[in-house]
Amino acid sequence: MAATSANGTARASRFLIWGGEGWIAGHLKTLFESQGKEVHTTTIRMENREAVLAELERVQPSHVLNAAGCTGRPNVDWCEDNREATMRSNVIGTLNLADCCYIKGIHCTVFATGCIYKYDAAHPWDGPGYVETDPSNFDGSFYSMTKAHVEEIIKHYNNCLVLRLRMPVSDDLHPRNFVTKISKYERVVDIPNSNTILTDLLPASILLAEHGEVGIYNFTNPGAISHNEVLTLFRDIVRPGFTWKNFSLEEQAKVIKADRSNCKLDTTKLTTKLAEYGYEVPEIHDAYSQCFERMKAAGIQ
């Protein structure tokens, strides 16, 4: 979707990140600034239609990137006990922001989730991954259910780019980093999953937005990696001597309120599109090795 003004003339790119105090929003802002691009952030509540419209009018962005939403603290179990707040943000807010952007002719990138699937007979962990057109089959958590329902609606907006992240990882040990989380768990399950290394994927999100791409994309590194493989690389590269213990899905179920999604996403659509722009995303095992090497070089332990 081209950046145009209300009278149909071309306008300079100006990016507005929703959820301006969040983890991913912070990384996005830094990335935009490093590229010398005009970027603004906001913490306006997405469900407040009048305030959203006023903010869009004030900033006059060509592109909005929605990195807001409710994932729960410390994890998605929070959403089970706070369903109204979760719906207000993940459903009403997300759709309201997309609709306001549509009315004003603004491209809207939505950072969504791929945690709407679970392995089944047609998609075993060592088999084909889920493609963008596969219907969701995981409703084990209220969080995932809201995300799946919203995606079914928002995909009909022709100004929206929906990027499905999974278990995002940054080059530091921020509390929201998937590696930070599992490294602090007393026990972890050992199941292969698709993961999103932010250093690899966030530049791709900007590239896709700038070119006006729309529709749904599985937004992870190619392939799948198990928790044990992740922690082994973490131990070997970043924290020598690190140890962990495993437990089964049945044992995990006894200590969590909501079930967890485990799945592999097919990234063919994403990698094919990015290849058109000369951008390549590394396979997940290579990506983790590179991520941990960057941590090590930065003195992070």
C-alpha positions as CSV (number, residue, x, y, z in Angstrom):
1,M,0.0,0.0,0.0
2,A,1.6,3.2,-1.1
3,A,2.1,6.2,1.2
4,T,-0.3,8.8,0.0
5,S,-1.9,11.9,1.6
6,A,-5.6,12.5,1.8
7,N,-5.6,14.3,-1.6
8,G,-3.9,11.3,-3.2
9,T,-0.4,12.8,-3.6
10,A,2.8,10.9,-2.5
11,R,4.1,11.6,1.0
12,A,7.3,10.9,2.8
13,S,7.4,7.8,4.9
14,R,6.7,8.4,8.6
15,F,6.4,5.5,11.0
16,L,4.3,5.3,14.1
17,I,4.8,2.4,16.5
18,W,1.8,1.5,18.8
19,G,2.8,0.1,22.2
20,G,5.7,2.5,22.5
21,E,6.9,1.3,25.9
22,G,6.9,-2.3,25.0
23,W,9.9,-4.7,24.4
24,I,9.4,-5.2,20.6
25,A,8.4,-1.6,20.1
26,G,11.7,-0.5,21.7
27,H,13.7,-2.7,19.4
28,L,11.7,-1.4,16.4
29,K,12.3,2.2,17.3
30,T,16.0,1.7,17.7
31,L,16.1,0.0,14.3
32,F,14.2,2.8,12.6
33,E,16.5,5.3,14.1
34,S,19.6,3.4,13.1
35,Q,18.3,3.5,9.5
36,G,17.8,7.3,9.7
37,K,14.0,7.0,9.3
38,E,11.4,9.2,10.9
39,V,9.7,7.2,13.7
40,H,7.3,8.1,16.5
41,T,5.8,6.0,19.3
42,T,2.6,6.1,21.2
43,T,1.0,4.5,24.2
44,I,-2.6,5.5,23.3
45,R,-5.0,2.7,24.1
46,M,-6.0,1.0,20.9
47,E,-9.6,0.5,22.0
48,N,-10.1,4.3,22.4
49,R,-11.4,5.1,19.0
50,E,-11.5,8.9,19.4
51,A,-8.0,9.0,20.9
52,V,-6.6,6.7,18.1
53,L,-8.1,8.9,15.4
54,A,-6.7,12.0,17.1
55,E,-3.2,10.5,17.3
56,L,-3.2,9.5,13.7
57,E,-4.3,13.0,12.7
58,R,-1.6,14.5,14.9
59,V,1.3,12.4,13.7
60,Q,0.1,11.9,10.1
61,P,2.0,8.6,9.7
62,S,2.4,6.8,6.4
63,H,2.8,3.5,8.2
64,V,1.6,2.2,11.6
65,L,3.2,-0.8,13.3
66,N,1.1,-2.4,16.0
67,A,3.4,-3.9,18.6
68,A,0.8,-3.4,21.4
69,G,-1.5,-6.0,22.8
70,C,-1.9,-8.1,25.9
71,T,0.3,-11.2,26.4
72,G,0.0,-11.3,30.2
73,R,2.5,-11.0,33.0
74,P,4.5,-13.0,33.7
75,N,3.0,-15.2,31.0
76,V,-0.2,-16.0,29.2
77,D,-1.8,-17.6,32.3
78,W,-2.7,-14.0,33.3
79,C,-5.1,-13.8,30.4
80,E,-7.1,-16.7,31.8
81,D,-8.1,-14.6,34.8
82,N,-8.4,-11.3,33.0
83,R,-10.4,-12.1,29.9
84,E,-12.2,-8.8,29.6
85,A,-8.9,-6.9,29.6
86,T,-7.4,-9.4,27.1
87,M,-10.4,-9.0,24.7
88,R,-10.3,-5.2,25.1
89,S,-6.7,-5.1,23.9
90,N,-6.3,-8.1,21.6
91,V,-9.7,-8.0,19.9
92,I,-11.4,-4.6,20.2
93,G,-8.2,-2.6,20.2
94,T,-6.4,-4.4,17.4
95,L,-9.4,-4.2,15.1
96,N,-10.1,-0.6,16.0
97,L,-6.6,0.5,15.2
98,A,-6.7,-1.4,11.9
99,D,-10.0,0.1,11.0
100,C,-8.9,3.7,11.8
101,C,-5.8,3.2,9.7
102,Y,-8.0,1.9,6.9
103,I,-10.2,4.9,7.0
104,K,-7.2,7.2,6.8
105,G,-5.4,5.2,4.1
106,I,-2.5,4.1,6.3
107,H,-0.6,0.9,6.0
108,C,-0.9,-1.1,9.2
109,T,1.5,-3.9,10.3
110,V,0.2,-6.1,13.0
111,F,2.7,-8.1,15.1
112,A,0.6,-11.2,15.7
113,T,1.3,-14.7,16.9
114,G,1.8,-18.1,15.4
115,C,0.7,-19.7,18.7
116,I,-2.6,-20.7,17.2
117,Y,-1.6,-24.2,16.1
118,K,-0.6,-27.5,17.8
119,Y,1.0,-30.6,16.3
120,D,-1.5,-33.1,14.9
121,A,-1.5,-36.2,12.7
122,A,-1.1,-34.1,9.5
123,H,1.5,-31.8,11.1
124,P,3.8,-33.9,13.3
125,W,6.9,-32.2,14.7
126,D,9.1,-33.8,12.1
127,G,6.7,-33.2,9.3
128,P,5.4,-30.2,7.2
129,G,4.8,-26.9,9.0
130,Y,1.6,-25.0,9.1
131,V,1.0,-22.6,6.2
132,E,-0.7,-19.2,6.4
133,T,-4.0,-20.6,5.0
134,D,-4.3,-23.5,7.5
135,P,-7.2,-22.9,10.0
136,S,-6.1,-22.5,13.6
137,N,-6.5,-25.7,15.7
138,F,-5.2,-24.6,19.1
139,D,-7.5,-23.0,21.6
140,G,-5.9,-24.2,24.8
141,S,-5.3,-20.7,26.0
142,F,-7.6,-17.7,26.1
143,Y,-4.8,-15.6,24.7
144,S,-4.3,-17.8,21.6
145,M,-8.1,-18.0,21.1
146,T,-8.4,-14.2,20.9
147,K,-5.5,-14.0,18.5
148,A,-6.9,-16.6,16.2
149,H,-10.3,-15.0,16.0
150,V,-8.9,-11.5,15.3
151,E,-6.7,-12.9,12.5
152,E,-9.8,-14.3,10.8
153,I,-11.3,-10.9,10.7
154,I,-8.4,-8.6,10.2
155,K,-7.1,-10.5,7.1
156,H,-10.0,-8.9,5.2
157,Y,-8.6,-5.4,5.6
158,N,-6.6,-4.6,2.5
159,N,-4.3,-2.2,4.4
160,C,-3.0,-4.8,6.9
161,L,0.2,-6.9,7.1
162,V,-0.1,-9.6,9.7
163,L,3.2,-11.1,10.9
164,R,3.0,-14.2,13.1
165,L,5.9,-14.2,15.6
166,R,6.6,-17.2,17.8
167,M,8.7,-17.3,21.0
168,P,10.7,-14.1,20.1
169,V,14.4,-13.8,21.0
170,S,16.5,-10.7,21.3
171,D,20.3,-10.4,21.5
172,D,20.1,-9.7,25.2
173,L,18.6,-11.4,28.2
174,H,15.6,-9.1,28.6
175,P,12.8,-10.6,30.8
176,R,10.6,-10.9,27.7
177,N,13.2,-12.9,25.7
178,F,12.2,-16.5,25.2
179,V,15.7,-17.7,26.2
180,T,15.6,-15.7,29.4
181,K,12.3,-17.3,30.3
182,I,13.2,-20.9,29.7
183,S,16.7,-20.5,31.3
184,K,15.0,-19.5,34.5
185,Y,12.4,-22.3,34.5
186,E,12.9,-25.1,37.0
187,R,12.1,-27.6,34.2
188,V,11.3,-27.3,30.5
189,V,9.6,-29.5,28.0
190,D,11.7,-30.6,25.0
191,I,9.6,-30.1,21.9
192,P,10.7,-28.6,18.6
193,N,9.1,-25.2,17.8
194,S,9.4,-22.3,15.4
195,N,11.1,-19.3,16.9
196,T,11.6,-15.7,15.9
197,I,15.1,-14.1,16.2
198,L,14.3,-10.4,16.3
199,T,17.6,-9.3,14.9
200,D,16.8,-11.3,11.7
201,L,13.1,-10.6,11.4
202,L,12.5,-7.0,12.6
203,P,14.4,-5.5,9.6
204,A,12.3,-7.7,7.4
205,S,9.1,-6.3,8.9
206,I,10.2,-2.8,8.0
207,L,11.1,-4.0,4.5
208,L,7.7,-5.5,4.0
209,A,5.9,-2.5,5.4
210,E,7.8,-0.1,3.2
211,H,6.9,-2.1,0.1
212,G,3.2,-2.0,1.1
213,E,2.9,-5.8,1.5
214,V,-0.3,-7.0,3.0
215,G,-1.8,-10.3,4.1
216,I,-0.6,-13.0,6.6
217,Y,3.0,-14.2,6.9
218,N,4.5,-16.8,9.2
219,F,7.2,-14.6,10.7
220,T,9.8,-17.0,12.1
221,N,13.2,-18.3,11.1
222,P,13.0,-21.3,8.8
223,G,12.9,-24.7,10.6
224,A,12.2,-25.7,14.2
225,I,14.4,-26.1,17.2
226,S,13.8,-27.9,20.5
227,H,14.2,-26.3,24.0
228,N,17.1,-28.6,24.7
229,E,18.8,-27.6,21.5
230,V,18.4,-23.9,22.4
231,L,19.7,-24.4,25.9
232,T,22.6,-26.5,24.7
233,L,23.7,-23.7,22.4
234,F,23.2,-21.2,25.2
235,R,25.4,-23.3,27.5
236,D,28.1,-23.9,24.9
237,I,28.4,-20.3,23.7
238,V,27.1,-17.9,26.4
239,R,27.0,-19.6,29.9
240,P,29.4,-22.5,30.3
241,G,28.3,-24.9,33.0
242,F,24.6,-24.0,32.7
243,T,22.3,-26.9,33.5
244,W,18.6,-27.6,33.2
245,K,16.0,-30.3,33.7
246,N,13.2,-31.6,31.6
247,F,9.6,-32.7,32.3
248,S,6.8,-34.1,30.2
249,L,3.8,-32.3,28.8
250,E,1.7,-34.1,31.4
251,E,3.9,-32.8,34.2
252,Q,3.9,-29.3,32.8
253,A,0.1,-29.3,32.6
254,K,-0.1,-29.6,36.4
255,V,1.7,-26.3,37.0
256,I,0.1,-24.0,34.4
257,K,-3.4,-22.7,34.0
258,A,-3.4,-22.6,30.2
259,D,-2.1,-25.1,27.7
260,R,0.9,-24.0,25.5
261,S,1.1,-24.1,21.7
262,N,3.8,-26.3,20.2
263,C,4.1,-26.1,16.4
264,K,6.2,-25.5,13.3
265,L,5.3,-22.8,10.9
266,D,6.1,-23.1,7.2
267,T,8.1,-20.0,6.1
268,T,8.1,-20.5,2.3
269,K,5.8,-17.6,1.7
270,L,8.0,-15.3,3.8
271,T,11.4,-16.3,2.4
272,T,10.1,-16.2,-1.2
273,K,8.8,-12.7,-0.7
274,L,11.9,-11.4,1.1
275,A,14.1,-12.9,-1.7
276,E,12.4,-10.4,-4.1
277,Y,14.0,-7.7,-2.0
278,G,17.4,-9.4,-1.6
279,Y,16.9,-10.3,2.1
280,E,17.6,-13.7,3.6
281,V,16.6,-15.1,6.9
282,P,18.9,-17.7,8.5
283,E,17.7,-21.2,9.5
284,I,16.8,-21.3,13.1
285,H,19.8,-23.3,14.4
286,D,22.2,-21.0,12.6
287,A,20.3,-18.0,13.8
288,Y,20.5,-19.1,17.4
289,S,24.3,-19.7,17.1
290,Q,24.7,-16.2,15.6
291,C,22.5,-14.7,18.3
292,F,24.4,-16.3,21.1
293,E,27.7,-15.3,19.5
294,R,26.5,-11.7,19.5
295,M,25.6,-12.0,23.2
296,K,29.0,-13.4,24.0
297,A,30.8,-10.6,22.1
298,A,28.7,-8.1,24.1
299,G,29.8,-9.7,27.4
300,I,26.3,-11.0,28.2
301,Q,26.2,-14.0,30.5
